[in-house]
Amino acid sequence: MPDLTSAYAAQTSIDRVRRRVGALGLFAITLFASIGLLGGVHVVLAEGRRGDAIWLLVVAGTISLVVTVLIRTIIQRNALSPLWLAASLCPAMVAAIWML
């Protein structure tokens, strides 16, 4: 008869790896899009459209927050952790300080 404890532990480990791989995939895809969005802010600023650049930064920050909550939910951690939410806004804030 198979040991149910080790089977459960193996299934739990596989589920944990699946969640982390999924979260990493979501992060990689969204990171590419966010960097492109911040590049778009640079182009819009070069055209002299400061108001549009600000809106793009707001969108970039919102996307970062949503993705952080989704990733934290996928890996079954506290989704509304203040530390991680603040860290997710760092790229948009650095871009705002640097570009505006």
N, C-alpha and C positions, 0 to 999 in steps of 0.2 A: 504494500500500500504506500503511495507517495506521501511524503511529508508535506502537509498543508501549510505549515508555517513557512517553509522555505519557498513554496510555490507562491504564497501571498507576498513574501518579501521580494521575490523576483518580479512579479507583476507590478508591484509598487515602484520598484526601481525603473522598470521599463516605462511606466507612465510618467515618472518624474523626468526621464530623459526626453520623452516625446514632448512634454510641455516646454521644456527648456529649448529644445531645437525649434519648436514652433515660435516661441518668443524671440529667439535669436533671428529667425527668418523675418519676422515682422519688424524687428528693429533694423535689420540691414536694408530692407526695402524702404522703410520710412526714412532712414537716415539719408539714403540717396535722394529721395524726394525733398527732404528738408534742406539739404545742401543746395539742391537746384533752386529751391524757392529763395534761399538767401542770396544766391547768385543773381536771381531775378531782381531782388531788391537793389543790388549793386547796379544793374543795367538801368532800372527805372530811375534811380537817383542820377545816373549819368545823363539821362534825358531831361532832368530838371523837374521831375514829377514827385516831389517830396511827400505829398499827401498819399499818393498811391503806394509809395515805399513804406510808409507807416502802416497802412492797412495790410500789406504783405507781411510785415513783421508781426502784426497781431495774429494773422492767420498761421504763421510759422510757430508762434508760441502756443496757440490753441491746439494745433496738430501735435506738438510735442507733449502737451499735457494729456491729450486723449490717448496717445500711444503709450505713454508711461502708465496710465491707469490700466490700459488693456494688457500690457506686458506683466504688470504686477498681479493682475487678475489671473492671467494664464498660468503663472508660476505659483499661484495660490499664496500670495503674500498680501499684506495690508495695502490695498490699492490707493488709499489716500494718505500715504506717508508724507508728511511735510518735507522731509529731507529730499526724497526722490522727486516730489513735485517741484521743489525749488531747483534741483539739479537739472530737471528737464527744461526749465526756462533759460538756463545759462547760454546756450547757443544764440537764441534770439536776443537776449540782453547784450551779449558781447557784440553781436552784429549791429544792434541799435546804437551802442556807444561808439563803435568803430565807424559806422557809415553815416550816422546822423549827427 
